Amino acid sequence: MSERLPILRIGENLLVSIQIDLDDQTVLNLQDDLAEQVVKHSARGVIIDITAAEIVDSFVGRMLATIASISRLLDAETVVVGMRPAVAITLVELGLSLGGVRTALNLERGLAILAEHAAARAAQA
């Protein structure tokens, strides 16, 4: 049975902390739920924290890239934080570069990236 992951709002950003092993349906639910929440809250940023993820398979890796693309189309930047070295190595070995997905070592750096993105956006306006 698939689970729904909680999505927390922090100012103009949304945060998802993945604390479980992801099955395909849970990732698909996350994709739909995040898109809905980005629109509902007019979110400018999305952080997906995968610190607890021990492994990411090719489907989950592709879905992270898809989630980032969907968020970008909805005017929100996505940052994946907390990637373990083993996960990064696995993604590279699978040929998944996660194009278009920003990454940061931890939540603090992820929030800083989104703050920089927001400042750059405000300067352009």
N, C-alpha and C positions, 0 to 999 in steps of 0.2 A: 504494500500500500504506500502511495506517495504522500509526502508531507508538504505542507505549505510553510515556507520560511517567513519569519517575521521581518517586516520592512519598517525601519525606524526613520523618523524625520528629524534631521538636525539642521535647523535653519532652512536654507534653500536646498539642502542636500538630503539624499536618502541613503541609508546604510543597511546593508544586508550582511550579517555575520553567519557564515556557513559553518555550523557546528556538527553536522552529520555527514555520513557518506551519501553522496548524491546519486540517486538513480535517475534514469532518463526522464521519467514523468515529473519528478520534483523539479528538474531543471526547466522543463517546458512550462510548468506552473510558475516558476520564478520569472521566466521571460514575460509571460502574460501579466503577472501581478506587478512587476516593475514598470512595464509600459503603462499600465493603468494608473499606478501611483505617481509616475512622472507627470502625467497629464493632470491628474487630480490636484496635485500640490504645486504645479508649475515649477517642478524641481529643476535646478540648474546643474546639479551634480549627482552622481551615483557612485557609491563606494561599495565594492563587493570584497568582503574580508574572507580570504580563504586560508587563514592561519592554521585552522584546525584540519584542513584537508591534507590527508596523507598522500593521496594519489588523485590525479585528474586524468580521465581517459580521453580519447579523441573526441567523443561526442560532447562531453562536458567542455572541453577546450574550444570546440567550434561554437558551442552555445554561448560561451563567455564573449567571444568575438561578435556573435549575432546580437547579443544583448547590448553590447557597446554600440553597434551600428544602429539599432533601434533607438536607443537613448539619444544618440547624436542627431538622428532625424527628428526627434522630439525636443531638440535644443538643450540637451543635457550631456555633459561630459562624464565619461565613466573611468574610474580608476580601480584596478584590482590590486588589493594590498595583501601582504602577508604570505606571498608565495614562497614555499620552501624550496631549497636547492634541488631536491629530488623531483619535485613537480616541474620546475623549470627545465631540468634535464630531460624528463619524460616528454614534455611538450615539444622540445627541439627535436628529439629522436623521432617523434611522430610526424615531424614536418609542419608543426603548427606554430607559426610565429606570432599569432594573435595580433595581426595587423590592425591598427587603429585602436588598440587597447592600451591605455596608459597603465603603468604599474608603479608601485611604490613598495618599499620594504615594510612599512608599517602604517597604521591608521593615521598617526600624526603627520607623516609625510604625504599621505594621500589627501588629507584635508588641506595641507599647504598647497598642493598642486591645484586643487579646486579653487582655493582662495586666489592664487595667481591667475587662474583662468578667468575668474569673476572680475578681478581688477583689470585685466587686459580687455575684457568685454566692455567694462564701464568706460575705459579710456577711449574706446572706439565709438562710443555712443555720443 
